[in-house]
Amino acid sequence: MLKWYDANSNTNYWLLKLTCLGFLLLVLQTPLKAQYGYPLRKPAKVPFQSTYIEFLGNGILYSINYDVIFRNNLGFRLGGSVYGTLDDNQRHTYNEFQRYFTILFMGNYYVGHKSNRLELGLGFVEGEIDKSYKIQPPGLTMTVAYRYLPIIKDKYTFKIGFTPTISHRTFYPLFGIAFGIKIGNFTK
């Protein structure tokens, strides 16, 4: 009768070691479906995110903005600005320095699926610009703009468009231009 393992025989002991080692190498060299190319859950789809500065747009003089665009071409934008002027009727001391601000929230819809898109937006702007240009709480603001959104290679964004504001029964026709960068990686 053939014995596979005999405690007194060195040859059988080494044969058992080589057999176990060969079996382990065979198992480790075989790709397993749970580890190779078959994820257990789908990777999260990251929306397009960017931050940019807009001049003469919805924030009146300028605004610093953060926006998110989801897969269904809907998005939102948060922005604001703070700046100040001296009152010309006073003696120009620090106490007469007037601070002004704007805060805006917009919902956007994007037409197109590549990097070049039409941005259509509607939202609210709150703030006070100066004595002749007040945004009464809250003002309605809109956007019709060309938007360059780098999907793959570039990281810089660009926007130019018509950004009117309606406040206290007054229509302010504004045009804005924006430059910014995308945040993170946009997954398809």
LUMZAFI-965462 format. One line per 4 residues: number of its first residue (from 1); their letters; for each residue x, y, z of C-alpha. Coordinates in pm, 1 decimal, always signed. Layout:
# residues N
NUM) A) X Y Z | ...
This chain:
# residues 188
1) MLKW) +0.0 +0.0 +0.0 | +126.9 +344.1 -97.2 | +163.7 +587.8 +190.0 | +137.0 +950.4 +115.8
5) YDAN) +296.5 +1068.7 +433.5 | +524.7 +878.5 +661.5 | +666.3 +1062.6 +960.0 | +984.2 +857.9 +943.5
9) SNTN) +1049.1 +921.9 +572.6 | +1205.6 +1251.6 +458.1 | +1116.3 +1189.5 +93.3 | +743.7 +1172.7 +161.5
13) YWLL) +762.9 +1486.4 +376.2 | +921.8 +1691.2 +93.5 | +675.8 +1548.0 -157.9 | +386.8 +1671.7 +56.8
17) KLTC) +545.8 +2019.3 +83.0 | +595.3 +2042.3 -295.4 | +237.5 +1927.8 -361.8 | +94.1 +2192.3 -125.3
21) LGFL) +317.7 +2461.3 -274.8 | +213.9 +2366.4 -628.9 | -153.0 +2372.0 -533.0 | -114.4 +2720.7 -376.5
25) LLVL) +66.8 +2853.4 -684.4 | -204.8 +2715.3 -909.2 | -481.6 +2877.4 -703.6 | -301.6 +3213.5 -672.7
29) QTPL) -232.4 +3234.2 -1046.7 | -598.1 +3183.1 -1142.9 | -793.1 +3510.2 -1171.2 | -1100.5 +3515.4 -953.8
33) KAQY) -1417.1 +3686.7 -1077.7 | -1465.3 +3869.5 -749.5 | -1126.1 +4033.0 -790.9 | -1088.5 +4078.4 -1164.7
37) GYPL) -1309.6 +4307.6 -1368.0 | -1639.0 +4240.5 -1196.2 | -1709.7 +4509.1 -935.9 | -1961.3 +4415.8 -671.9
41) RKPA) -2126.8 +4757.7 -691.5 | -2127.1 +5029.2 -952.2 | -1885.9 +5316.5 -898.0 | -2046.1 +5641.0 -784.9
45) KVPF) -2117.2 +5887.8 -1062.1 | -1957.2 +6216.9 -971.2 | -2131.3 +6534.0 -1093.9 | -1938.6 +6808.7 -1270.7
49) QSTY) -1826.5 +7070.2 -1016.8 | -1654.1 +7401.0 -1078.4 | -1569.9 +7727.1 -914.7 | -1534.4 +8049.6 -1109.8
53) IEFL) -1534.3 +8426.5 -1093.9 | -1790.8 +8613.4 -1302.4 | -1754.6 +8978.7 -1400.0 | -2057.1 +9204.4 -1464.7
57) GNGI) -2296.0 +8909.5 -1446.2 | -2560.6 +8797.1 -1199.2 | -2358.7 +8931.4 -904.7 | -2375.7 +9283.3 -1062.6
61) LYSI) -2005.0 +9384.3 -1050.1 | -1845.1 +9046.6 -984.8 | -1926.1 +8722.5 -803.3 | -1738.0 +8416.8 -686.6
65) NYDV) -1941.8 +8105.1 -765.5 | -1958.9 +7732.0 -706.0 | -2174.7 +7518.3 -932.3 | -2269.8 +7153.4 -974.2
69) IFRN) -2405.4 +6992.6 -1291.1 | -2572.5 +6652.3 -1269.2 | -2607.0 +6384.1 -1539.5 | -2956.3 +6497.8 -1638.7
73) NLGF) -2813.9 +6842.3 -1739.1 | -2968.4 +7009.0 -1435.0 | -2751.2 +7199.5 -1192.3 | -2737.7 +7464.8 -927.3
77) RLGG) -2512.8 +7757.6 -850.1 | -2423.2 +7942.4 -530.6 | -2237.2 +8269.9 -544.8 | -2169.5 +8596.2 -377.3
81) SVYG) -1959.1 +8908.4 -365.2 | -1845.7 +9164.4 -110.1 | -1693.4 +9502.3 -192.6 | -1692.8 +9856.4 -64.1
85) TLDD) -1684.3 +10221.3 -166.1 | -1623.6 +10554.6 +0.8 | -1914.4 +10794.2 +35.2 | -1825.7 +11101.7 -175.5
89) NQRH) -2023.6 +11334.3 +51.9 | -1813.6 +11248.1 +358.6 | -1452.0 +11308.5 +461.3 | -1328.2 +10963.9 +348.4
93) TYNE) -1245.1 +10809.9 +682.0 | -1274.8 +10440.6 +759.3 | -1611.0 +10496.6 +928.2 | -1763.5 +10621.9 +601.3
97) FQRY) -1645.9 +10314.7 +407.8 | -1962.8 +10148.9 +275.5 | -1968.1 +9771.6 +237.9 | -2195.0 +9612.9 -19.5
101) FTIL) -2273.0 +9250.5 -89.5 | -2467.9 +9016.8 -314.9 | -2570.6 +8655.3 -260.0 | -2721.1 +8448.4 -537.9
105) FMGN) -2876.3 +8106.6 -580.1 | -2965.9 +7975.4 -924.1 | -3099.6 +7663.0 -1085.5 | -2956.5 +7584.6 -1430.3
109) YYVG) -3039.7 +7366.9 -1728.0 | -2776.2 +7284.5 -1990.7 | -2854.8 +7211.0 -2355.1 | -2596.5 +6983.6 -2517.2
113) HKSN) -2390.1 +6687.8 -2403.4 | -2032.2 +6775.2 -2493.2 | -1801.9 +7052.5 -2376.1 | -1987.1 +7336.1 -2556.1
117) RLEL) -2328.5 +7400.5 -2402.7 | -2607.4 +7652.8 -2375.4 | -2675.3 +7746.6 -2011.6 | -3027.4 +7853.9 -1915.0
121) GLGF) -3065.3 +7966.8 -1555.6 | -3317.7 +8121.2 -1319.7 | -3263.5 +8224.5 -961.2 | -3263.9 +8481.9 -685.7
125) VEGE) -3012.7 +8749.6 -595.5 | -3008.8 +8935.3 -264.7 | -2800.4 +9234.8 -173.7 | -2740.1 +9605.8 -197.4
129) IDKS) -2510.3 +9756.3 -456.4 | -2532.5 +10131.9 -395.5 | -2797.3 +10396.7 -341.2 | -2905.7 +10397.3 -706.2
133) YKIQ) -2871.7 +10023.2 -775.0 | -3043.6 +9829.2 -497.5 | -3151.9 +9470.2 -532.3 | -3475.5 +9470.6 -338.5
137) PPGL) -3522.7 +9147.5 -145.3 | -3502.4 +8923.8 -342.6 | -3431.3 +9010.8 -704.0 | -3501.3 +8769.2 -987.5
141) TMTV) -3201.0 +8690.9 -1206.5 | -3166.9 +8490.2 -1526.2 | -2889.3 +8351.2 -1745.5 | -2872.8 +8272.5 -2117.1
145) AYRY) -2508.4 +8194.8 -2185.6 | -2254.5 +7994.8 -2381.0 | -2065.6 +7764.8 -2142.6 | -1746.4 +7571.0 -2207.7
149) LPII) -1729.5 +7271.0 -1972.6 | -1413.4 +7060.3 -2004.5 | -1531.8 +6702.3 -1972.9 | -1205.0 +6512.1 -2022.7
153) KDKY) -877.2 +6697.7 -2070.5 | -890.9 +7065.3 -1976.5 | -955.3 +7194.4 -1630.1 | -1053.6 +7553.5 -1716.0
157) TFKI) -1414.8 +7665.1 -1765.9 | -1547.6 +7967.5 -1950.3 | -1885.1 +8139.9 -1976.6 | -2019.7 +8447.3 -2156.8
161) GFTP) -2381.0 +8552.3 -2177.7 | -2683.0 +8768.6 -2107.5 | -2757.5 +8787.1 -1732.3 | -3049.4 +9023.3 -1665.0
165) TISH) -3184.2 +9104.8 -1319.6 | -3535.5 +9218.8 -1228.9 | -3568.4 +9399.9 -898.7 | -3838.7 +9626.9 -759.9
169) RTFY) -4011.7 +9648.6 -1100.0 | -3688.2 +9754.8 -1268.7 | -3513.9 +9557.4 -1542.9 | -3131.2 +9564.6 -1541.8
173) PLFG) -2991.8 +9419.0 -1868.4 | -2648.2 +9282.6 -1781.4 | -2387.5 +9083.5 -1971.9 | -2134.1 +8869.3 -1791.3
177) IAFG) -1812.3 +8682.8 -1855.8 | -1669.3 +8413.4 -1627.7 | -1344.9 +8216.9 -1591.7 | -1288.6 +7923.7 -1358.1
181) IKIG) -1164.5 +7571.3 -1294.9 | -1333.1 +7235.4 -1255.7 | -1308.1 +7053.3 -925.2 | -1235.1 +6680.0 -915.5
185) NFTK) -1282.5 +6429.1 -1194.7 | -1606.9 +6405.5 -1386.8 | -1701.1 +6041.4 -1448.6 | -1909.9 +5938.5 -1745.1
